[in-house]
């Protein structure tokens, strides 16, 4: 349609039909090995800093950091199924 076409009035029309929609669930998983190692590294750095470089402080910090990270559970929203729903929408023609 060119820009020079006359104005026209569009009327609302309801279009309905069946569509597939996702069904969500929650995946509850334990911490991964990488997350535990990351917690141990961060705990070791903090323990080293607090103990002014003492090896025992670094080790205790790493153990505590790894234990805390290992106790964490992750929850992720995931698609578990598909459902067929009847939906309508208004379009202008």
PDB file of N, CA, C and O in Angstrom:
ATOM      1  N   UNK A   1       0.852  -1.166   0.000  1.00  0.00           N
ATOM      2  CA  UNK A   1       0.000   0.000   0.000  1.00  0.00           C
ATOM      3  C   UNK A   1       0.903   1.237   0.000  1.00  0.00           C
ATOM      4  O   UNK A   1       1.872   1.291   0.758  1.00  0.00           O
ATOM      5  N   UNK A   2       0.606   2.200  -0.817  1.00  0.00           N
ATOM      6  CA  UNK A   2       1.448   3.393  -0.885  1.00  0.00           C
ATOM      7  C   UNK A   2       1.074   4.386   0.203  1.00  0.00           C
ATOM      8  O   UNK A   2       0.005   4.288   0.806  1.00  0.00           O
ATOM      9  N   UNK A   3       1.956   5.337   0.448  1.00  0.00           N
ATOM     10  CA  UNK A   3       1.708   6.355   1.456  1.00  0.00           C
ATOM     11  C   UNK A   3       0.608   7.322   1.042  1.00  0.00           C
ATOM     12  O   UNK A   3       0.084   8.062   1.874  1.00  0.00           O
ATOM     13  N   UNK A   4       0.258   7.320  -0.233  1.00  0.00           N
ATOM     14  CA  UNK A   4      -0.755   8.234  -0.742  1.00  0.00           C
ATOM     15  C   UNK A   4      -2.162   7.656  -0.679  1.00  0.00           C
ATOM     16  O   UNK A   4      -3.108   8.328  -1.089  1.00  0.00           O
ATOM     17  N   UNK A   5      -2.333   6.436  -0.179  1.00  0.00           N
ATOM     18  CA  UNK A   5      -3.653   5.814  -0.090  1.00  0.00           C
ATOM     19  C   UNK A   5      -4.489   6.564   0.932  1.00  0.00           C
ATOM     20  O   UNK A   5      -3.960   7.069   1.922  1.00  0.00           O
ATOM     21  N   UNK A   6      -5.783   6.637   0.698  1.00  0.00           N
ATOM     22  CA  UNK A   6      -6.643   7.350   1.651  1.00  0.00           C
ATOM     23  C   UNK A   6      -6.728   6.607   2.984  1.00  0.00           C
ATOM     24  O   UNK A   6      -6.521   5.395   3.053  1.00  0.00           O
ATOM     25  N   UNK A   7      -7.029   7.343   4.015  1.00  0.00           N
ATOM     26  CA  UNK A   7      -7.199   6.747   5.346  1.00  0.00           C
ATOM     27  C   UNK A   7      -8.390   5.799   5.317  1.00  0.00           C
ATOM     28  O   UNK A   7      -9.348   6.003   4.572  1.00  0.00           O
ATOM     29  N   UNK A   8      -8.314   4.773   6.128  1.00  0.00           N
ATOM     30  CA  UNK A   8      -9.428   3.842   6.228  1.00  0.00           C
ATOM     31  C   UNK A   8      -9.606   3.433   7.682  1.00  0.00           C
ATOM     32  O   UNK A   8      -8.660   3.461   8.469  1.00  0.00           O
ATOM     33  N   UNK A   9     -10.782   3.068   8.013  1.00  0.00           N
ATOM     34  CA  UNK A   9     -11.109   2.673   9.386  1.00  0.00           C
ATOM     35  C   UNK A   9     -10.921   1.162   9.504  1.00  0.00           C
ATOM     36  O   UNK A   9     -11.450   0.389   8.705  1.00  0.00           O
ATOM     37  N   UNK A  10     -10.168   0.766  10.502  1.00  0.00           N
ATOM     38  CA  UNK A  10      -9.964  -0.652  10.782  1.00  0.00           C
ATOM     39  C   UNK A  10     -10.943  -1.074  11.874  1.00  0.00           C
ATOM     40  O   UNK A  10     -11.158  -0.352  12.848  1.00  0.00           O
ATOM     41  N   UNK A  11     -11.526  -2.248  11.695  1.00  0.00           N
ATOM     42  CA  UNK A  11     -12.513  -2.742  12.651  1.00  0.00           C
ATOM     43  C   UNK A  11     -11.926  -3.916  13.427  1.00  0.00           C
ATOM     44  O   UNK A  11     -11.217  -4.750  12.862  1.00  0.00           O
ATOM     45  N   UNK A  12     -12.224  -3.978  14.725  1.00  0.00           N
ATOM     46  CA  UNK A  12     -11.702  -5.093  15.506  1.00  0.00           C
ATOM     47  C   UNK A  12     -12.395  -6.404  15.124  1.00  0.00           C
ATOM     48  O   UNK A  12     -13.612  -6.461  14.948  1.00  0.00           O
ATOM     49  N   UNK A  13     -11.589  -7.437  15.003  1.00  0.00           N
ATOM     50  CA  UNK A  13     -12.090  -8.774  14.706  1.00  0.00           C
ATOM     51  C   UNK A  13     -11.421  -9.720  15.696  1.00  0.00           C
ATOM     52  O   UNK A  13     -10.210  -9.661  15.907  1.00  0.00           O
ATOM     53  N   UNK A  14     -12.215 -10.583  16.291  1.00  0.00           N
ATOM     54  CA  UNK A  14     -11.647 -11.531  17.242  1.00  0.00           C
ATOM     55  C   UNK A  14     -11.313 -12.829  16.515  1.00  0.00           C
ATOM     56  O   UNK A  14     -12.168 -13.428  15.862  1.00  0.00           O
ATOM     57  N   UNK A  15     -10.047 -13.258  16.638  1.00  0.00           N
ATOM     58  CA  UNK A  15      -9.605 -14.516  16.051  1.00  0.00           C
ATOM     59  C   UNK A  15      -9.296 -15.484  17.176  1.00  0.00           C
ATOM     60  O   UNK A  15      -8.577 -15.157  18.120  1.00  0.00           O
ATOM     61  N   UNK A  16      -9.843 -16.664  17.061  1.00  0.00           N
ATOM     62  CA  UNK A  16      -9.662 -17.671  18.106  1.00  0.00           C
ATOM     63  C   UNK A  16      -9.155 -18.970  17.500  1.00  0.00           C
ATOM     64  O   UNK A  16      -9.386 -19.267  16.328  1.00  0.00           O
ATOM     65  N   UNK A  17      -8.460 -19.729  18.326  1.00  0.00           N
ATOM     66  CA  UNK A  17      -7.970 -21.024  17.876  1.00  0.00           C
ATOM     67  C   UNK A  17      -7.167 -21.702  18.969  1.00  0.00           C
ATOM     68  O   UNK A  17      -6.936 -21.136  20.037  1.00  0.00           O
ATOM     69  N   UNK A  18      -6.751 -22.908  18.685  1.00  0.00           N
ATOM     70  CA  UNK A  18      -5.959 -23.676  19.636  1.00  0.00           C
ATOM     71  C   UNK A  18      -4.480 -23.384  19.419  1.00  0.00           C
ATOM     72  O   UNK A  18      -3.999 -23.345  18.287  1.00  0.00           O
ATOM     73  N   UNK A  19      -3.769 -23.182  20.522  1.00  0.00           N
ATOM     74  CA  UNK A  19      -2.334 -22.927  20.470  1.00  0.00           C
ATOM     75  C   UNK A  19      -1.636 -23.780  21.524  1.00  0.00           C
ATOM     76  O   UNK A  19      -2.235 -24.152  22.533  1.00  0.00           O
ATOM     77  N   UNK A  20      -0.372 -24.084  21.281  1.00  0.00           N
ATOM     78  CA  UNK A  20       0.450 -24.812  22.248  1.00  0.00           C
ATOM     79  C   UNK A  20       1.094 -23.798  23.194  1.00  0.00           C
ATOM     80  O   UNK A  20       1.693 -22.821  22.745  1.00  0.00           O
ATOM     81  N   UNK A  21       0.972 -24.027  24.490  1.00  0.00           N
ATOM     82  CA  UNK A  21       1.594 -23.165  25.489  1.00  0.00           C
ATOM     83  C   UNK A  21       2.440 -24.033  26.421  1.00  0.00           C
ATOM     84  O   UNK A  21       2.084 -25.177  26.701  1.00  0.00           O
ATOM     85  N   UNK A  22       3.558 -23.488  26.899  1.00  0.00           N
ATOM     86  CA  UNK A  22       4.403 -24.279  27.794  1.00  0.00           C
ATOM     87  C   UNK A  22       3.802 -24.397  29.193  1.00  0.00           C
ATOM     88  O   UNK A  22       3.123 -23.490  29.675  1.00  0.00           O
ATOM     89  N   UNK A  23       4.068 -25.533  29.829  1.00  0.00           N
ATOM     90  CA  UNK A  23       3.707 -25.756  31.232  1.00  0.00           C
ATOM     91  C   UNK A  23       5.022 -25.771  31.998  1.00  0.00           C
ATOM     92  O   UNK A  23       5.926 -26.540  31.670  1.00  0.00           O
ATOM     93  N   UNK A  24       5.132 -24.926  33.018  1.00  0.00           N
ATOM     94  CA  UNK A  24       6.386 -24.775  33.755  1.00  0.00           C
ATOM     95  C   UNK A  24       6.373 -25.550  35.064  1.00  0.00           C
ATOM     96  O   UNK A  24       5.329 -25.733  35.691  1.00  0.00           O
ATOM     97  N   UNK A  25       7.538 -25.992  35.451  1.00  0.00           N
ATOM     98  CA  UNK A  25       7.752 -26.638  36.734  1.00  0.00           C
ATOM     99  C   UNK A  25       9.053 -26.102  37.320  1.00  0.00           C
ATOM    100  O   UNK A  25       9.717 -25.269  36.704  1.00  0.00           O
ATOM    101  N   UNK A  26       9.417 -26.575  38.503  1.00  0.00           N
ATOM    102  CA  UNK A  26      10.640 -26.128  39.161  1.00  0.00           C
ATOM    103  C   UNK A  26      11.576 -27.320  39.314  1.00  0.00           C
ATOM    104  O   UNK A  26      11.193 -28.359  39.853  1.00  0.00           O
ATOM    105  N   UNK A  27      12.803 -27.158  38.835  1.00  0.00           N
ATOM    106  CA  UNK A  27      13.839 -28.167  38.996  1.00  0.00           C
ATOM    107  C   UNK A  27      14.651 -27.790  40.235  1.00  0.00           C
ATOM    108  O   UNK A  27      15.252 -26.718  40.295  1.00  0.00           O
ATOM    109  N   UNK A  28      14.658 -28.681  41.211  1.00  0.00           N
ATOM    110  CA  UNK A  28      15.390 -28.454  42.458  1.00  0.00           C
ATOM    111  C   UNK A  28      16.610 -29.357  42.425  1.00  0.00           C
ATOM    112  O   UNK A  28      16.479 -30.579  42.491  1.00  0.00           O
ATOM    113  N   UNK A  29      17.809 -28.762  42.323  1.00  0.00           N
ATOM    114  CA  UNK A  29      19.018 -29.570  42.182  1.00  0.00           C
ATOM    115  C   UNK A  29      20.063 -29.175  43.213  1.00  0.00           C
ATOM    116  O   UNK A  29      20.078 -28.037  43.683  1.00  0.00           O
ATOM    117  N   UNK A  30      20.937 -30.111  43.567  1.00  0.00           N
ATOM    118  CA  UNK A  30      22.031 -29.789  44.495  1.00  0.00           C
ATOM    119  C   UNK A  30      23.090 -28.944  43.792  1.00  0.00           C
ATOM    120  O   UNK A  30      23.100 -28.831  42.567  1.00  0.00           O
ATOM    121  N   UNK A  31      23.965 -28.365  44.576  1.00  0.00           N
ATOM    122  CA  UNK A  31      25.066 -27.575  44.022  1.00  0.00           C
ATOM    123  C   UNK A  31      25.978 -28.479  43.198  1.00  0.00           C
ATOM    124  O   UNK A  31      26.186 -29.644  43.534  1.00  0.00           O
ATOM    125  N   UNK A  32      26.515 -27.927  42.122  1.00  0.00           N
ATOM    126  CA  UNK A  32      27.438 -28.691  41.277  1.00  0.00           C
ATOM    127  C   UNK A  32      28.826 -28.708  41.918  1.00  0.00           C
ATOM    128  O   UNK A  32      29.102 -27.943  42.843  1.00  0.00           O
ATOM    129  N   UNK A  33      29.695 -29.586  41.418  1.00  0.00           N
ATOM    130  CA  UNK A  33      31.074 -29.646  41.911  1.00  0.00           C
ATOM    131  C   UNK A  33      31.785 -28.314  41.702  1.00  0.00           C
ATOM    132  O   UNK A  33      32.560 -27.880  42.553  1.00  0.00           O
ATOM    133  N   UNK A  34      31.523 -27.671  40.577  1.00  0.00           N
ATOM    134  CA  UNK A  34      32.141 -26.367  40.303  1.00  0.00           C
ATOM    135  C   UNK A  34      31.725 -25.310  41.314  1.00  0.00           C
ATOM    136  O   UNK A  34      32.537 -24.481  41.724  1.00  0.00           O
ATOM    137  N   UNK A  35      30.459 -25.341  41.715  1.00  0.00           N
ATOM    138  CA  UNK A  35      29.986 -24.376  42.716  1.00  0.00           C
ATOM    139  C   UNK A  35      30.628 -24.639  44.077  1.00  0.00           C
ATOM    140  O   UNK A  35      30.944 -23.697  44.803  1.00  0.00           O
ATOM    141  N   UNK A  36      30.820 -25.904  44.424  1.00  0.00           N
ATOM    142  CA  UNK A  36      31.469 -26.246  45.697  1.00  0.00           C
ATOM    143  C   UNK A  36      32.930 -25.797  45.669  1.00  0.00           C
ATOM    144  O   UNK A  36      33.420 -25.210  46.634  1.00  0.00           O
ATOM    145  N   UNK A  37      33.622 -26.075  44.562  1.00  0.00           N
ATOM    146  CA  UNK A  37      35.023 -25.649  44.438  1.00  0.00           C
ATOM    147  C   UNK A  37      35.114 -24.125  44.487  1.00  0.00           C
ATOM    148  O   UNK A  37      36.004 -23.573  45.135  1.00  0.00           O
ATOM    149  N   UNK A  38      34.200 -23.451  43.806  1.00  0.00           N
ATOM    150  CA  UNK A  38      34.186 -21.988  43.847  1.00  0.00           C
ATOM    151  C   UNK A  38      33.991 -21.466  45.258  1.00  0.00           C
ATOM    152  O   UNK A  38      34.646 -20.505  45.661  1.00  0.00           O
ATOM    153  N   UNK A  39      33.088 -22.094  46.019  1.00  0.00           N
ATOM    154  CA  UNK A  39      32.882 -21.702  47.408  1.00  0.00           C
ATOM    155  C   UNK A  39      34.114 -21.928  48.248  1.00  0.00           C
ATOM    156  O   UNK A  39      34.435 -21.121  49.120  1.00  0.00           O
ATOM    157  N   UNK A  40      34.818 -23.038  47.988  1.00  0.00           N
ATOM    158  CA  UNK A  40      36.044 -23.332  48.731  1.00  0.00           C
ATOM    159  C   UNK A  40      37.129 -22.307  48.414  1.00  0.00           C
ATOM    160  O   UNK A  40      37.852 -21.867  49.308  1.00  0.00           O
ATOM    161  N   UNK A  41      37.242 -21.928  47.149  1.00  0.00           N
ATOM    162  CA  UNK A  41      38.250 -20.926  46.766  1.00  0.00           C
ATOM    163  C   UNK A  41      37.952 -19.587  47.431  1.00  0.00           C
ATOM    164  O   UNK A  41      38.840 -18.959  48.008  1.00  0.00           O
ATOM    165  N   UNK A  42      36.704 -19.160  47.347  1.00  0.00           N
ATOM    166  CA  UNK A  42      36.337 -17.879  47.967  1.00  0.00           C
ATOM    167  C   UNK A  42      36.536 -17.943  49.473  1.00  0.00           C
ATOM    168  O   UNK A  42      37.061 -17.003  50.071  1.00  0.00           O
ATOM    169  N   UNK A  43      36.118 -19.051  50.094  1.00  0.00           N
ATOM    170  CA  UNK A  43      36.330 -19.214  51.539  1.00  0.00           C
ATOM    171  C   UNK A  43      37.798 -19.206  51.902  1.00  0.00           C
ATOM    172  O   UNK A  43      38.178 -18.632  52.922  1.00  0.00           O
ATOM    173  N   UNK A  44      38.636 -19.835  51.082  1.00  0.00           N
ATOM    174  CA  UNK A  44      40.081 -19.836  51.329  1.00  0.00           C
ATOM    175  C   UNK A  44      40.679 -18.449  51.232  1.00  0.00           C
ATOM    176  O   UNK A  44      41.533 -18.082  52.039  1.00  0.00           O
ATOM    177  N   UNK A  45      40.242 -17.677  50.256  1.00  0.00           N
ATOM    178  CA  UNK A  45      40.739 -16.302  50.119  1.00  0.00           C
ATOM    179  C   UNK A  45      40.338 -15.460  51.323  1.00  0.00           C
ATOM    180  O   UNK A  45      41.146 -14.705  51.863  1.00  0.00           O
ATOM    181  N   UNK A  46      39.084 -15.599  51.735  1.00  0.00           N
ATOM    182  CA  UNK A  46      38.618 -14.839  52.903  1.00  0.00           C
ATOM    183  C   UNK A  46      39.354 -15.297  54.164  1.00  0.00           C
ATOM    184  O   UNK A  46      39.790 -14.466  54.960  1.00  0.00           O
ATOM    185  N   UNK A  47      39.495 -16.619  54.352  1.00  0.00           N
ATOM    186  CA  UNK A  47      40.217 -17.144  55.519  1.00  0.00           C
ATOM    187  C   UNK A  47      41.667 -16.692  55.542  1.00  0.00           C
ATOM    188  O   UNK A  47      42.206 -16.375  56.602  1.00  0.00           O
ATOM    189  N   UNK A  48      42.299 -16.662  54.375  1.00  0.00           N
ATOM    190  CA  UNK A  48      43.684 -16.211  54.267  1.00  0.00           C
ATOM    191  C   UNK A  48      43.794 -14.739  54.661  1.00  0.00           C
ATOM    192  O   UNK A  48      44.726 -14.340  55.359  1.00  0.00           O
ATOM    193  N   UNK A  49      42.850 -13.954  54.214  1.00  0.00           N
ATOM    194  CA  UNK A  49      42.869 -12.520  54.519  1.00  0.00           C
ATOM    195  C   UNK A  49      42.648 -12.268  56.019  1.00  0.00           C
ATOM    196  O   UNK A  49      43.356 -11.476  56.640  1.00  0.00           O
ATOM    197  N   UNK A  50      41.656 -12.957  56.579  1.00  0.00           N
ATOM    198  CA  UNK A  50      41.335 -12.752  58.000  1.00  0.00           C
ATOM    199  C   UNK A  50      42.479 -13.232  58.894  1.00  0.00           C
ATOM    200  O   UNK A  50      42.771 -12.608  59.914  1.00  0.00           O
ATOM    201  N   UNK A  51      43.131 -14.340  58.514  1.00  0.00           N
ATOM    202  CA  UNK A  51      44.187 -14.906  59.362  1.00  0.00           C
ATOM    203  C   UNK A  51      45.568 -14.355  59.019  1.00  0.00           C
ATOM    204  O   UNK A  51      46.573 -14.868  59.512  1.00  0.00           O
ATOM    205  N   UNK A  52      45.633 -13.330  58.191  1.00  0.00           N
ATOM    206  CA  UNK A  52      46.901 -12.702  57.791  1.00  0.00           C
ATOM    207  C   UNK A  52      47.883 -13.718  57.191  1.00  0.00           C
ATOM    208  O   UNK A  52      49.075 -13.695  57.497  1.00  0.00           O
ATOM    209  N   UNK A  53      47.368 -14.608  56.332  1.00  0.00           N
ATOM    210  CA  UNK A  53      48.230 -15.535  55.609  1.00  0.00           C
ATOM    211  C   UNK A  53      48.527 -16.840  56.319  1.00  0.00           C
ATOM    212  O   UNK A  53      49.310 -17.643  55.811  1.00  0.00           O
ATOM    213  N   UNK A  54      47.940 -17.076  57.455  1.00  0.00           N
ATOM    214  CA  UNK A  54      48.166 -18.330  58.180  1.00  0.00           C
ATOM    215  C   UNK A  54      47.526 -19.482  57.401  1.00  0.00           C
ATOM    216  O   UNK A  54      46.367 -19.397  56.998  1.00  0.00           O
ATOM    217  N   UNK A  55      48.289 -20.559  57.194  1.00  0.00           N
ATOM    218  CA  UNK A  55      47.781 -21.694  56.413  1.00  0.00           C
ATOM    219  C   UNK A  55      46.555 -22.339  57.049  1.00  0.00           C
ATOM    220  O   UNK A  55      45.643 -22.759  56.337  1.00  0.00           O
ATOM    221  N   UNK A  56      46.520 -22.425  58.370  1.00  0.00           N
ATOM    222  CA  UNK A  56      45.377 -23.023  59.049  1.00  0.00           C
ATOM    223  C   UNK A  56      44.113 -22.200  58.796  1.00  0.00           C
ATOM    224  O   UNK A  56      43.040 -22.759  58.568  1.00  0.00           O
ATOM    225  N   UNK A  57      44.240 -20.881  58.837  1.00  0.00           N
ATOM    226  CA  UNK A  57      43.090 -20.003  58.582  1.00  0.00           C
ATOM    227  C   UNK A  57      42.590 -20.141  57.158  1.00  0.00           C
ATOM    228  O   UNK A  57      41.385 -20.124  56.906  1.00  0.00           O
ATOM    229  N   UNK A  58      43.535 -20.280  56.217  1.00  0.00           N
ATOM    230  CA  UNK A  58      43.167 -20.466  54.815  1.00  0.00           C
ATOM    231  C   UNK A  58      42.425 -21.788  54.627  1.00  0.00           C
ATOM    232  O   UNK A  58      41.406 -21.842  53.938  1.00  0.00           O
ATOM    233  N   UNK A  59      42.941 -22.852  55.244  1.00  0.00           N
ATOM    234  CA  UNK A  59      42.324 -24.173  55.135  1.00  0.00           C
ATOM    235  C   UNK A  59      40.931 -24.182  55.757  1.00  0.00           C
ATOM    236  O   UNK A  59      39.989 -24.715  55.170  1.00  0.00           O
ATOM    237  N   UNK A  60      40.803 -23.599  56.932  1.00  0.00           N
ATOM    238  CA  UNK A  60      39.485 -23.551  57.587  1.00  0.00           C
ATOM    239  C   UNK A  60      38.504 -22.749  56.735  1.00  0.00           C
ATOM    240  O   UNK A  60      37.351 -23.151  56.577  1.00  0.00           O
ATOM    241  N   UNK A  61      38.946 -21.625  56.188  1.00  0.00           N
ATOM    242  CA  UNK A  61      38.078 -20.824  55.315  1.00  0.00           C
ATOM    243  C   UNK A  61      37.632 -21.593  54.089  1.00  0.00           C
ATOM    244  O   UNK A  61      36.475 -21.499  53.678  1.00  0.00           O
ATOM    245  N   UNK A  62      38.559 -22.367  53.493  1.00  0.00           N
ATOM    246  CA  UNK A  62      38.221 -23.161  52.312  1.00  0.00           C
ATOM    247  C   UNK A  62      37.207 -24.252  52.656  1.00  0.00           C
ATOM    248  O   UNK A  62      36.262 -24.492  51.904  1.00  0.00           O
ATOM    249  N   UNK A  63      37.411 -24.908  53.796  1.00  0.00           N
ATOM    250  CA  UNK A  63      36.477 -25.954  54.214  1.00  0.00           C
ATOM    251  C   UNK A  63      35.085 -25.386  54.485  1.00  0.00           C
ATOM    252  O   UNK A  63      34.079 -25.959  54.066  1.00  0.00           O
ATOM    253  N   UNK A  64      35.039 -24.271  55.177  1.00  0.00           N
ATOM    254  CA  UNK A  64      33.738 -23.652  55.478  1.00  0.00           C
ATOM    255  C   UNK A  64      33.072 -23.170  54.190  1.00  0.00           C
ATOM    256  O   UNK A  64      31.874 -23.378  53.997  1.00  0.00           O
ATOM    257  N   UNK A  65      33.838 -22.531  53.311  1.00  0.00           N
ATOM    258  CA  UNK A  65      33.270 -22.046  52.044  1.00  0.00           C
ATOM    259  C   UNK A  65      32.733 -23.178  51.184  1.00  0.00           C
ATOM    260  O   UNK A  65      31.653 -23.060  50.604  1.00  0.00           O
ATOM    261  N   UNK A  66      33.488 -24.288  51.098  1.00  0.00           N
ATOM    262  CA  UNK A  66      33.020 -25.441  50.333  1.00  0.00           C
ATOM    263  C   UNK A  66      31.782 -26.068  50.943  1.00  0.00           C
ATOM    264  O   UNK A  66      30.869 -26.471  50.222  1.00  0.00           O
ATOM    265  N   UNK A  67      31.743 -26.156  52.276  1.00  0.00           N
ATOM    266  CA  UNK A  67      30.578 -26.736  52.950  1.00  0.00           C
ATOM    267  C   UNK A  67      29.329 -25.882  52.747  1.00  0.00           C
ATOM    268  O   UNK A  67      28.243 -26.408  52.503  1.00  0.00           O
ATOM    269  N   UNK A  68      29.490 -24.574  52.847  1.00  0.00           N
ATOM    270  CA  UNK A  68      28.338 -23.681  52.654  1.00  0.00           C
ATOM    271  C   UNK A  68      27.827 -23.787  51.217  1.00  0.00           C
ATOM    272  O   UNK A  68      26.620 -23.879  50.992  1.00  0.00           O
ATOM    273  N   UNK A  69      28.739 -23.776  50.252  1.00  0.00           N
ATOM    274  CA  UNK A  69      28.332 -23.882  48.848  1.00  0.00           C
ATOM    275  C   UNK A  69      27.681 -25.236  48.568  1.00  0.00           C
ATOM    276  O   UNK A  69      26.734 -25.315  47.786  1.00  0.00           O
ATOM    277  N   UNK A  70      28.181 -26.306  49.203  1.00  0.00           N
ATOM    278  CA  UNK A  70      27.624 -27.636  48.986  1.00  0.00           C
ATOM    279  C   UNK A  70      26.228 -27.803  49.550  1.00  0.00           C
ATOM    280  O   UNK A  70      25.470 -28.651  49.079  1.00  0.00           O
ATOM    281  N   UNK A  71      25.874 -27.010  50.549  1.00  0.00           N
ATOM    282  CA  UNK A  71      24.543 -27.093  51.152  1.00  0.00           C
ATOM    283  C   UNK A  71      23.488 -26.312  50.374  1.00  0.00           C
ATOM    284  O   UNK A  71      22.297 -26.428  50.663  1.00  0.00           O
ATOM    285  N   UNK A  72      23.908 -25.523  49.398  1.00  0.00           N
ATOM    286  CA  UNK A  72      22.970 -24.699  48.644  1.00  0.00           C
ATOM    287  C   UNK A  72      22.277 -25.538  47.575  1.00  0.00           C
ATOM    288  O   UNK A  72      22.913 -26.341  46.892  1.00  0.00           O
ATOM    289  N   UNK A  73      20.995 -25.346  47.443  1.00  0.00           N
ATOM    290  CA  UNK A  73      20.237 -26.003  46.375  1.00  0.00           C
ATOM    291  C   UNK A  73      19.818 -24.922  45.393  1.00  0.00           C
ATOM    292  O   UNK A  73      19.530 -23.789  45.778  1.00  0.00           O
ATOM    293  N   UNK A  74      19.790 -25.285  44.143  1.00  0.00           N
ATOM    294  CA  UNK A  74      19.404 -24.349  43.092  1.00  0.00           C
ATOM    295  C   UNK A  74      18.021 -24.728  42.584  1.00  0.00           C
ATOM    296  O   UNK A  74      17.723 -25.904  42.376  1.00  0.00           O
ATOM    297  N   UNK A  75      17.195 -23.734  42.389  1.00  0.00           N
ATOM    298  CA  UNK A  75      15.882 -23.965  41.812  1.00  0.00           C
ATOM    299  C   UNK A  75      15.801 -23.197  40.499  1.00  0.00           C
ATOM    300  O   UNK A  75      16.077 -21.999  40.435  1.00  0.00           O
ATOM    301  N   UNK A  76      15.417 -23.921  39.461  1.00  0.00           N
ATOM    302  CA  UNK A  76      15.325 -23.333  38.136  1.00  0.00           C
ATOM    303  C   UNK A  76      13.939 -23.600  37.563  1.00  0.00           C
ATOM    304  O   UNK A  76      13.391 -24.691  37.718  1.00  0.00           O
ATOM    305  N   UNK A  77      13.385 -22.604  36.909  1.00  0.00           N
ATOM    306  CA  UNK A  77      12.094 -22.753  36.244  1.00  0.00           C
ATOM    307  C   UNK A  77      12.345 -23.394  34.878  1.00  0.00           C
ATOM    308  O   UNK A  77      13.117 -22.876  34.072  1.00  0.00           O
ATOM    309  N   UNK A  78      11.686 -24.520  34.631  1.00  0.00           N
ATOM    310  CA  UNK A  78      11.897 -25.256  33.387  1.00  0.00           C
ATOM    311  C   UNK A  78      10.549 -25.647  32.779  1.00  0.00           C
ATOM    312  O   UNK A  78       9.544 -25.760  33.482  1.00  0.00           O
ATOM    313  N   UNK A  79      10.548 -25.851  31.465  1.00  0.00           N
ATOM    314  CA  UNK A  79       9.347 -26.321  30.775  1.00  0.00           C
ATOM    315  C   UNK A  79       9.278 -27.834  30.972  1.00  0.00           C
ATOM    316  O   UNK A  79      10.226 -28.554  30.658  1.00  0.00           O
ATOM    317  N   UNK A  80       8.146 -28.306  31.495  1.00  0.00           N
ATOM    318  CA  UNK A  80       7.994 -29.735  31.756  1.00  0.00           C
ATOM    319  C   UNK A  80       6.994 -30.403  30.816  1.00  0.00           C
ATOM    320  O   UNK A  80       6.943 -31.630  30.730  1.00  0.00           O
ATOM    321  N   UNK A  81       6.199 -29.594  30.110  1.00  0.00           N
ATOM    322  CA  UNK A  81       5.179 -30.166  29.233  1.00  0.00           C
ATOM    323  C   UNK A  81       4.651 -29.077  28.309  1.00  0.00           C
ATOM    324  O   UNK A  81       5.018 -27.908  28.431  1.00  0.00           O
ATOM    325  N   UNK A  82       3.806 -29.468  27.406  1.00  0.00           N
ATOM    326  CA  UNK A  82       3.094 -28.540  26.539  1.00  0.00           C
ATOM    327  C   UNK A  82       1.606 -28.800  26.730  1.00  0.00           C
ATOM    328  O   UNK A  82       1.183 -29.943  26.899  1.00  0.00           O
ATOM    329  N   UNK A  83       0.816 -27.733  26.702  1.00  0.00           N
ATOM    330  CA  UNK A  83      -0.630 -27.869  26.826  1.00  0.00           C
ATOM    331  C   UNK A  83      -1.284 -27.161  25.644  1.00  0.00           C
ATOM    332  O   UNK A  83      -0.780 -26.156  25.141  1.00  0.00           O
ATOM    333  N   UNK A  84      -2.405 -27.703  25.218  1.00  0.00           N
ATOM    334  CA  UNK A  84      -3.174 -27.075  24.149  1.00  0.00           C
ATOM    335  C   UNK A  84      -4.265 -26.237  24.800  1.00  0.00           C
ATOM    336  O   UNK A  84      -5.081 -26.742  25.571  1.00  0.00           O
ATOM    337  N   UNK A  85      -4.266 -24.948  24.477  1.00  0.00           N
ATOM    338  CA  UNK A  85      -5.246 -24.015  25.054  1.00  0.00           C
ATOM    339  C   UNK A  85      -5.997 -23.320  23.928  1.00  0.00           C
ATOM    340  O   UNK A  85      -5.457 -23.107  22.843  1.00  0.00           O
ATOM    341  N   UNK A  86      -7.223 -22.977  24.194  1.00  0.00           N
ATOM    342  CA  UNK A  86      -8.031 -22.194  23.242  1.00  0.00           C
ATOM    343  C   UNK A  86      -7.859 -20.729  23.606  1.00  0.00           C
ATOM    344  O   UNK A  86      -8.207 -20.309  24.710  1.00  0.00           O
ATOM    345  N   UNK A  87      -7.330 -19.966  22.686  1.00  0.00           N
ATOM    346  CA  UNK A  87      -7.042 -18.552  22.964  1.00  0.00           C
ATOM    347  C   UNK A  87      -7.647 -17.680  21.876  1.00  0.00           C
ATOM    348  O   UNK A  87      -7.784 -18.087  20.722  1.00  0.00           O
ATOM    349  N   UNK A  88      -8.002 -16.475  22.279  1.00  0.00           N
ATOM    350  CA  UNK A  88      -8.522 -15.478  21.340  1.00  0.00           C
ATOM    351  C   UNK A  88      -7.690 -14.224  21.413  1.00  0.00           C
ATOM    352  O   UNK A  88      -7.114 -13.904  22.452  1.00  0.00           O
ATOM    353  N   UNK A  89      -7.630 -13.514  20.300  1.00  0.00           N
ATOM    354  CA  UNK A  89      -6.962 -12.218  20.293  1.00  0.00           C
ATOM    355  C   UNK A  89      -7.710 -11.299  19.334  1.00  0.00           C
ATOM    356  O   UNK A  89      -8.338 -11.753  18.378  1.00  0.00           O
ATOM    357  N   UNK A  90      -7.632 -10.021  19.602  1.00  0.00           N
ATOM    358  CA  UNK A  90      -8.293  -9.029  18.761  1.00  0.00           C
ATOM    359  C   UNK A  90      -7.285  -8.498  17.750  1.00  0.00           C
ATOM    360  O   UNK A  90      -6.191  -8.064  18.113  1.00  0.00           O
ATOM    361  N   UNK A  91      -7.668  -8.537  16.478  1.00  0.00           N
ATOM    362  CA  UNK A  91      -6.865  -7.957  15.409  1.00  0.00           C
ATOM    363  C   UNK A  91      -7.714  -6.911  14.697  1.00  0.00           C
ATOM    364  O   UNK A  91      -8.943  -6.953  14.757  1.00  0.00           O
ATOM    365  N   UNK A  92      -7.063  -5.990  14.036  1.00  0.00           N
ATOM    366  CA  UNK A  92      -7.804  -4.927  13.336  1.00  0.00           C
ATOM    367  C   UNK A  92      -7.620  -5.111  11.846  1.00  0.00           C
ATOM    368  O   UNK A  92      -6.501  -5.234  11.347  1.00  0.00           O
ATOM    369  N   UNK A  93      -8.759  -5.127  11.137  1.00  0.00           N
ATOM    370  CA  UNK A  93      -8.750  -5.290   9.688  1.00  0.00           C
ATOM    371  C   UNK A  93      -9.520  -4.155   9.043  1.00  0.00           C
ATOM    372  O   UNK A  93      -9.634  -4.103   7.819  1.00  0.00           O
TER     373      UNK A  93
END
